[in-house]
Amino acid sequence: MRGANPVIQLAAALDRRGVTVSIYWEWVYVWLRDHERMVIKPSTRVPGHEIGRMWAWEHNGNYWSHPREDWEGAAEIVADYIGEDRAFVATAARLRVDRMAGRASWDDQSRQGSRTS
C-alpha cells in the first residue's frame, strides 16, 4: 500500500494478532512480560543501499529480519514466536496471542481438564 506508514501498519498488524505494542519514532516496541520488550526497527545490518528496507529484531539470542513492505508477514513471525516459545507459557502476552489465533490457552486447558461429564 503506497503512502502507508510502515511503522503504524506493523503496529496494527501486531495488534490484530493480540500483541501489545507501542511506537516510538521508527521503532515498534513489543511488550512481552512486565518490563521486558522486543524492539523492531529498520535494519542497519545490511549494505548501505538496503538500510531502511528491512525490519530487524532480536530476543534471547534469536535474530530476525523481514522486508518492511510486508508488515503482515513480520507480524505473523512475531506472533508465532510468542505463541510457540516455551519462555512465554503462562504469560499475558502468550494468552492474548493464543486467544486471537483461536488456540486454547493454558487457562482454558486447565478448565477443560477439571470438567466432569
FIGUSE-923746 format. One record per residue (C-alpha): residue in one letter; x, z negated, y negated. Coordinates in Angstrom, 3 decimals, padded with zeros to 6 digits. Layout:
<sites>
SITE | r | east | up | north
SITE | a | X | Z | Y
...
</sites>
This chain:
<sites>
SITE | r | east | up | north
SITE | m | 000.000 | 000.000 | 000.000
SITE | r | 001.659 | 001.148 | -003.201
SITE | g | 001.801 | -001.255 | -006.099
SITE | a | 001.034 | -004.305 | -003.988
SITE | n | 003.354 | -007.258 | -004.471
SITE | p | 005.076 | -007.693 | -001.072
SITE | v | 005.546 | -011.437 | -001.597
SITE | i | 001.838 | -012.017 | -002.184
SITE | q | 000.925 | -009.666 | 000.677
SITE | l | 003.244 | -011.529 | 003.087
SITE | a | 001.861 | -014.907 | 001.986
SITE | a | -001.707 | -013.658 | 002.500
SITE | a | -000.878 | -012.226 | 005.940
SITE | l | 000.671 | -015.548 | 006.974
SITE | d | -002.335 | -017.461 | 005.633
SITE | r | -004.692 | -015.291 | 007.700
SITE | r | -002.746 | -016.442 | 010.761
SITE | g | -003.035 | -020.140 | 009.873
SITE | v | 000.491 | -020.527 | 008.493
SITE | t | 000.770 | -022.778 | 005.427
SITE | v | 002.877 | -021.120 | 002.726
SITE | s | 003.842 | -021.324 | -000.905
SITE | i | 005.544 | -018.765 | -003.124
SITE | y | 008.497 | -019.235 | -005.425
SITE | w | 009.539 | -016.008 | -007.163
SITE | e | 010.578 | -013.628 | -004.357
SITE | w | 010.685 | -016.331 | -001.682
SITE | v | 007.918 | -017.404 | 000.680
SITE | y | 008.164 | -020.977 | 001.937
SITE | v | 006.631 | -021.545 | 005.376
SITE | w | 005.789 | -025.231 | 005.789
SITE | l | 006.427 | -026.315 | 009.372
SITE | r | 006.141 | -030.110 | 009.519
SITE | d | 006.486 | -032.899 | 006.989
SITE | h | 009.048 | -031.551 | 004.531
SITE | e | 010.630 | -029.039 | 006.921
SITE | r | 010.310 | -025.450 | 005.813
SITE | m | 011.486 | -021.977 | 006.635
SITE | v | 012.287 | -019.663 | 003.710
SITE | i | 011.507 | -015.949 | 003.948
SITE | k | 013.350 | -013.967 | 001.295
SITE | p | 014.707 | -010.493 | 000.621
SITE | s | 017.725 | -009.927 | 002.857
SITE | t | 021.212 | -009.853 | 001.408
SITE | r | 022.911 | -009.433 | 004.811
SITE | v | 022.686 | -005.653 | 004.590
SITE | p | 024.633 | -002.862 | 002.859
SITE | g | 024.206 | -002.766 | -000.926
SITE | h | 021.764 | 000.142 | -000.940
SITE | e | 019.483 | -001.714 | 001.522
SITE | i | 019.181 | -005.005 | -000.415
SITE | g | 015.550 | -005.866 | -001.041
SITE | r | 014.157 | -003.601 | 001.686
SITE | m | 014.122 | -006.228 | 004.441
SITE | w | 012.712 | -009.728 | 004.776
SITE | a | 015.102 | -012.265 | 006.276
SITE | w | 014.575 | -015.797 | 007.528
SITE | e | 016.157 | -018.302 | 009.870
SITE | h | 015.263 | -021.542 | 011.583
SITE | n | 017.121 | -023.708 | 014.115
SITE | g | 019.882 | -021.135 | 014.553
SITE | n | 017.489 | -018.196 | 015.004
SITE | y | 017.690 | -015.310 | 012.518
SITE | w | 015.077 | -012.607 | 011.923
SITE | s | 014.746 | -009.640 | 009.625
SITE | h | 011.879 | -007.219 | 009.188
SITE | p | 011.030 | -004.354 | 006.770
SITE | r | 009.429 | -005.649 | 003.566
SITE | e | 006.717 | -002.971 | 003.595
SITE | d | 005.399 | -004.319 | 006.915
SITE | w | 004.186 | -007.752 | 005.842
SITE | e | 001.631 | -007.879 | 008.681
SITE | g | 004.421 | -007.376 | 011.240
SITE | a | 006.596 | -010.046 | 009.630
SITE | a | 003.660 | -012.475 | 009.552
SITE | e | 002.977 | -011.819 | 013.226
SITE | i | 006.595 | -012.607 | 014.130
SITE | v | 006.471 | -015.911 | 012.216
SITE | a | 003.097 | -016.916 | 013.687
SITE | d | 004.288 | -016.063 | 017.211
SITE | y | 007.407 | -018.173 | 016.682
SITE | i | 005.357 | -021.190 | 015.586
SITE | g | 002.850 | -020.632 | 018.390
SITE | e | 005.446 | -020.288 | 021.146
SITE | d | 008.371 | -022.550 | 020.226
SITE | r | 008.255 | -025.891 | 022.046
SITE | a | 009.571 | -027.654 | 018.930
SITE | f | 006.148 | -027.258 | 017.318
SITE | v | 003.995 | -028.666 | 020.128
SITE | a | 001.537 | -031.225 | 018.719
SITE | t | 002.291 | -030.359 | 015.075
SITE | a | -000.231 | -029.411 | 012.409
SITE | a | 001.478 | -026.027 | 011.969
SITE | r | 001.043 | -025.205 | 015.665
SITE | l | -002.558 | -026.428 | 015.671
SITE | r | -003.502 | -024.170 | 012.732
SITE | v | -001.771 | -021.107 | 014.208
SITE | d | -003.358 | -021.665 | 017.622
SITE | r | -006.827 | -022.070 | 016.143
SITE | m | -006.535 | -018.901 | 014.051
SITE | a | -005.284 | -016.987 | 017.100
SITE | g | -008.172 | -018.301 | 019.225
SITE | r | -005.859 | -020.145 | 021.620
SITE | a | -006.762 | -023.541 | 022.999
SITE | s | -004.871 | -026.185 | 021.061
SITE | w | -003.206 | -029.252 | 022.511
SITE | d | -006.106 | -031.367 | 021.261
SITE | d | -008.707 | -029.102 | 022.899
SITE | q | -006.817 | -029.151 | 026.206
SITE | s | -006.816 | -032.949 | 026.352
SITE | r | -010.573 | -032.990 | 025.711
SITE | q | -011.232 | -030.378 | 028.377
SITE | g | -009.314 | -032.424 | 030.950
SITE | s | -011.423 | -035.514 | 030.253
SITE | r | -014.800 | -033.788 | 030.761
SITE | t | -016.829 | -034.595 | 033.825
SITE | s | -019.458 | -032.392 | 035.396
</sites>
